[in-house]
């Protein structure tokens, strides 16, 4: 069972020693200061490369507000960790208690994200929450109405709007479909930059509920249009079912590593490294990894008029 503890209890636990403290924020957040003794493993990396993360037992997960650390803790418990803790309120609560933080040296853990700290991107949970709330206000929908249109629970929608949780890929697609907007409209934040450097170290990934599928936007988050570019990852023997997208939506998919079986209606298409497929995505489809090796893909999605 995941145990949620406040900053003071967490501090005592850390001072006793022997606990793995894992910060699951993004590099640009890490650069602003972290709980002493923590190490950085962004949530997307933790879920998509669980074995490589080498999570200890006991372990304390930390994020900005508590939502991402809760997801990490639940994943750790499912993967056999017995003593799992999540910092309630995250680093905001930690700093609110007047507890010290460690500010890393430039280049420590954050990679290129530290170079761009003068204009950091908003946290993904806050960005998505603000966009969902704004779209709901524009449409004049109540939470109950949006829940009915999307099939996402009212309480979950409320948590998303408050920035307390990052929805899974499937949940975000349901919300985008309910608003009849492109997927990118929910992850967009305005910026005045004309040149965009999208560093892998600071990439923000959307992860499936089971942690075996992730999606990373390979285009500026403010760039909305009729075409989007994504990097997809699917764990060994993983599966991701996708509901029909808006009419006229097409996916152009190329496998860059591993193997993939694309299920489309009653058809099955087997793809290896370098193989590509273009298909109408306005029907149910599924990505299936038939092997134990990870599968990586690049996806260009185009929308109809």
C-alpha positions as CSV (number, residue, x, y, z in Angstrom):
1,X,0.0,0.0,0.0
2,X,1.3,3.4,-1.0
3,X,1.9,5.7,2.0
4,X,1.4,9.4,1.6
5,X,3.6,11.5,4.0
6,X,4.0,15.2,4.6
7,X,7.3,17.1,4.3
8,X,8.4,16.8,8.0
9,X,7.8,13.0,8.0
10,X,9.6,12.7,4.7
11,X,12.6,14.7,6.1
12,X,12.8,12.3,9.1
13,X,12.6,9.3,6.8
14,X,15.4,10.7,4.6
15,X,17.6,11.5,7.6
16,X,17.4,7.9,8.8
17,X,19.0,6.8,5.5
18,X,18.6,3.7,3.4
19,X,15.8,5.1,1.3
20,X,15.8,5.8,-2.5
21,X,14.5,9.3,-3.1
22,X,13.3,9.7,-6.7
23,X,12.2,13.0,-8.1
24,X,9.9,12.4,-11.1
25,X,9.6,16.0,-12.3
26,X,11.1,17.3,-15.5
27,X,14.7,18.6,-15.8
28,X,13.7,22.3,-15.9
29,X,11.9,21.8,-12.6
30,X,14.8,19.9,-11.1
31,X,17.0,22.9,-12.0
32,X,15.0,25.1,-9.6
33,X,15.9,23.0,-6.6
34,X,15.2,19.5,-5.3
35,X,14.8,17.6,-2.0
36,X,18.3,16.8,-0.6
37,X,19.5,13.4,-1.5
38,X,17.0,12.9,-4.4
39,X,17.9,11.7,-7.9
40,X,16.1,12.7,-11.1
41,X,14.1,10.2,-13.1
42,X,11.3,12.0,-15.0
43,X,8.0,10.2,-14.8
44,X,7.9,9.3,-18.5
45,X,11.3,7.7,-18.3
46,X,10.4,5.9,-15.1
47,X,7.3,4.3,-16.6
48,X,8.8,3.5,-20.0
49,X,12.2,2.3,-18.7
50,X,11.3,0.8,-15.4
51,X,14.2,-1.7,-15.1
52,X,16.8,0.9,-16.1
53,X,15.5,3.3,-13.3
54,X,16.6,0.7,-10.7
55,X,14.1,1.9,-8.1
56,X,15.1,0.9,-4.6
57,X,13.0,-0.4,-1.7
58,X,12.1,1.5,0.3
59,X,11.5,4.4,-2.0
60,X,10.1,7.9,-1.7
61,X,8.7,9.6,-4.8
62,X,8.7,13.4,-5.1
63,X,7.1,15.8,-7.7
64,X,5.9,19.4,-7.7
65,X,2.4,18.9,-6.2
66,X,2.0,15.2,-5.5
67,X,0.1,13.9,-8.6
68,X,3.0,12.5,-10.6
69,X,4.7,11.0,-7.5
70,X,1.4,9.2,-6.7
71,X,1.4,7.7,-10.2
72,X,5.1,6.7,-9.8
73,X,4.4,5.2,-6.4
74,X,1.4,3.1,-7.6
75,X,3.6,1.8,-10.5
76,X,6.4,0.9,-8.1
77,X,4.0,-1.0,-5.9
78,X,2.6,-2.9,-8.9
79,X,6.2,-3.9,-9.7
80,X,6.9,-5.4,-6.3
81,X,8.3,-2.6,-4.2
82,X,7.1,-3.2,-0.6
83,X,7.8,0.1,1.1
84,X,6.6,2.9,-1.2
85,X,6.1,6.5,-0.1
86,X,4.8,9.6,-2.0
87,X,5.5,13.2,-0.8
88,X,2.1,14.7,-0.2
89,X,2.0,18.2,-1.7
90,X,5.4,17.7,-3.4
91,X,8.2,20.2,-3.5
92,X,5.7,23.1,-3.1
93,X,4.7,21.7,0.3
94,X,8.4,21.0,1.2
95,X,9.4,24.6,0.5
96,X,6.2,25.8,2.2
97,X,7.5,24.1,5.4
98,X,10.7,26.1,5.1
99,X,12.8,23.0,4.4
100,X,16.0,23.4,2.4
101,X,16.4,22.3,-1.2
102,X,19.5,21.5,-3.2
103,X,20.0,23.6,-6.3
104,X,22.0,21.5,-8.8
105,X,25.0,22.9,-10.7
106,X,24.4,23.7,-14.4
107,X,24.3,20.6,-16.4
108,X,23.6,18.3,-13.5
109,X,20.7,16.0,-14.5
110,X,18.8,18.6,-16.5
111,X,20.8,18.4,-19.7
112,X,19.9,21.1,-22.1
113,X,16.8,22.1,-20.1
114,X,19.1,24.1,-17.7
115,X,20.3,26.2,-20.6
116,X,16.7,27.4,-21.3
117,X,15.8,27.9,-17.6
118,X,15.3,31.7,-18.2
119,X,12.1,30.8,-20.1
120,X,10.9,27.5,-18.8
121,X,7.9,25.8,-20.2
122,X,4.9,25.4,-17.8
123,X,4.5,21.9,-16.2
124,X,2.6,19.6,-18.5
125,X,-0.1,19.0,-15.8
126,X,-0.7,22.8,-15.5
127,X,-0.7,23.3,-19.2
128,X,-3.3,20.6,-19.9
129,X,-5.4,21.6,-16.9
130,X,-5.5,25.2,-18.1
131,X,-6.4,24.3,-21.6
132,X,-9.2,21.9,-20.6
133,X,-10.7,24.5,-18.3
134,X,-10.5,27.2,-21.0
135,X,-12.1,25.0,-23.6
136,X,-14.8,24.0,-21.2
137,X,-15.5,27.7,-20.4
138,X,-15.6,28.5,-24.1
139,X,-18.1,25.8,-24.8
140,X,-20.2,26.6,-21.7
141,X,-19.9,23.0,-20.5
142,X,-20.3,22.0,-16.9
143,X,-18.0,19.2,-15.6
144,X,-21.0,16.9,-15.7
145,X,-21.6,17.7,-19.4
146,X,-18.0,17.2,-20.3
147,X,-17.9,13.9,-18.4
148,X,-20.9,12.7,-20.4
149,X,-19.4,13.7,-23.7
150,X,-16.0,12.3,-23.0
151,X,-16.7,9.3,-20.9
152,X,-14.1,10.6,-18.4
153,X,-15.3,10.8,-14.8
154,X,-16.3,14.2,-13.3
155,X,-13.8,13.9,-10.4
156,X,-11.0,13.0,-12.8
157,X,-11.8,16.0,-15.0
158,X,-11.7,18.2,-11.9
159,X,-8.3,16.9,-10.9
160,X,-7.0,17.4,-14.4
161,X,-8.2,21.1,-14.5
162,X,-6.6,21.8,-11.1
163,X,-3.3,20.5,-12.5
164,X,-3.1,17.7,-9.9
165,X,-2.7,14.9,-12.4
166,X,-1.5,14.3,-16.0
167,X,-4.1,12.3,-17.9
168,X,-3.1,9.1,-19.8
169,X,-2.9,9.2,-23.6
170,X,-6.2,7.5,-23.9
171,X,-8.0,9.9,-21.5
172,X,-6.5,12.9,-23.3
173,X,-7.8,11.6,-26.7
174,X,-11.3,11.2,-25.2
175,X,-11.3,14.8,-24.0
176,X,-10.0,16.1,-27.3
177,X,-12.7,14.2,-29.1
178,X,-15.4,15.6,-26.8
179,X,-14.2,19.2,-27.6
180,X,-13.7,18.3,-31.3
181,X,-10.2,19.7,-31.2
182,X,-6.8,18.3,-32.3
183,X,-4.8,16.4,-29.6
184,X,-2.2,19.2,-29.7
185,X,-4.8,21.8,-28.5
186,X,-4.7,20.2,-25.1
187,X,-0.9,20.3,-24.7
188,X,-0.3,23.7,-26.2
189,X,1.2,26.7,-24.4
190,X,1.9,30.0,-26.1
191,X,5.5,31.1,-26.8
192,X,7.0,33.9,-28.8
193,X,10.0,31.8,-29.9
194,X,10.7,31.5,-33.6
195,X,13.2,28.7,-33.2
196,X,12.4,25.7,-31.1
197,X,15.0,23.3,-29.8
198,X,13.3,20.1,-28.5
199,X,15.9,18.4,-26.3
200,X,15.4,14.7,-25.5
201,X,16.5,15.3,-21.9
202,X,13.6,17.7,-21.2
203,X,11.0,15.9,-23.3
204,X,7.5,15.7,-21.8
205,X,5.9,12.4,-22.4
206,X,2.3,11.3,-22.1
207,X,2.0,7.8,-20.7
208,X,-0.7,5.2,-20.8
209,X,-2.4,4.1,-17.6
210,X,-0.3,0.9,-17.4
211,X,2.9,2.7,-18.2
212,X,3.7,0.5,-21.3
213,X,3.0,3.1,-24.0
214,X,4.2,6.7,-24.3
215,X,3.8,9.6,-26.7
216,X,6.2,12.5,-27.1
217,X,5.3,15.5,-29.3
218,X,8.1,16.3,-31.8
219,X,6.7,19.7,-32.6
220,X,6.4,23.0,-30.6
221,X,3.6,22.8,-28.1
222,X,2.1,26.1,-29.4
223,X,2.1,24.8,-33.0
224,X,-1.5,23.7,-33.7
225,X,-2.6,22.8,-37.2
226,X,-3.6,20.0,-39.5
227,X,-0.4,18.0,-39.0
228,X,1.3,16.7,-35.9
229,X,4.5,14.7,-35.4
230,X,5.0,12.3,-32.5
231,X,7.6,9.8,-31.2
232,X,5.8,6.7,-29.8
233,X,7.2,4.0,-27.5
234,X,5.7,0.6,-26.7
235,X,7.1,-1.8,-24.1
236,X,7.8,-5.4,-24.9
237,X,4.6,-7.4,-25.3
238,X,2.7,-4.1,-24.7
239,X,-0.6,-3.1,-26.3
240,X,-2.3,0.3,-26.7
241,X,-5.9,0.4,-28.0
242,X,-6.9,3.6,-29.7
243,X,-10.5,4.8,-30.2
244,X,-11.5,6.3,-33.5
245,X,-10.2,9.8,-34.2
246,X,-12.1,12.5,-35.9
247,X,-13.4,11.7,-39.5
248,X,-10.7,12.3,-42.0
249,X,-7.8,11.7,-39.6
250,X,-4.9,9.7,-41.1
251,X,-1.8,8.3,-39.4
252,X,1.5,7.9,-41.2
253,X,3.6,5.5,-39.1
254,X,7.2,4.3,-39.4
255,X,8.8,1.8,-37.1
256,X,12.3,2.9,-36.1
257,X,13.2,0.1,-33.7
258,X,11.7,-3.3,-32.8
259,X,8.5,-4.9,-34.3
260,X,4.9,-3.8,-34.4
261,X,1.5,-5.4,-35.2
262,X,-1.1,-2.8,-36.2
263,X,-4.6,-4.1,-35.7
264,X,-7.1,-2.2,-37.9
265,X,-10.6,-3.4,-38.0
266,X,-10.3,-7.1,-38.9
267,X,-6.8,-6.6,-40.4
268,X,-3.4,-7.3,-38.9
269,X,-0.3,-5.6,-40.4
270,X,3.1,-6.7,-39.2
271,X,5.9,-4.1,-39.4
272,X,9.6,-4.3,-38.7
273,X,12.3,-1.6,-38.4
274,X,12.1,0.8,-41.3
275,X,8.6,-0.4,-42.4
276,X,5.9,2.3,-42.8
277,X,2.1,2.3,-43.0
278,X,-0.5,5.0,-43.8
279,X,-4.1,4.4,-42.7
280,X,-7.4,6.0,-41.9
281,X,-7.4,6.5,-38.1
282,X,-11.1,7.3,-37.8
283,X,-11.8,3.6,-36.9
284,X,-10.7,1.6,-33.8
285,X,-7.1,0.5,-34.1
286,X,-4.4,-1.0,-31.8
287,X,-0.6,-1.0,-31.5
288,X,0.7,-4.3,-30.4
289,X,4.3,-5.3,-29.7
290,X,4.7,-9.0,-30.4
291,X,8.2,-9.3,-29.0
292,X,10.1,-8.6,-25.8
293,X,12.2,-5.9,-27.4
294,X,11.0,-2.3,-27.1
295,X,9.3,-0.8,-30.1
296,X,9.9,2.8,-31.2
297,X,7.9,4.6,-33.8
298,X,7.5,8.0,-35.5
299,X,4.0,9.1,-36.3
300,X,2.8,11.9,-38.4
301,X,-0.9,12.6,-37.9
302,X,-3.0,14.6,-40.3
303,X,-6.5,15.9,-39.8
304,X,-9.3,16.4,-42.2
305,X,-11.0,19.7,-42.9
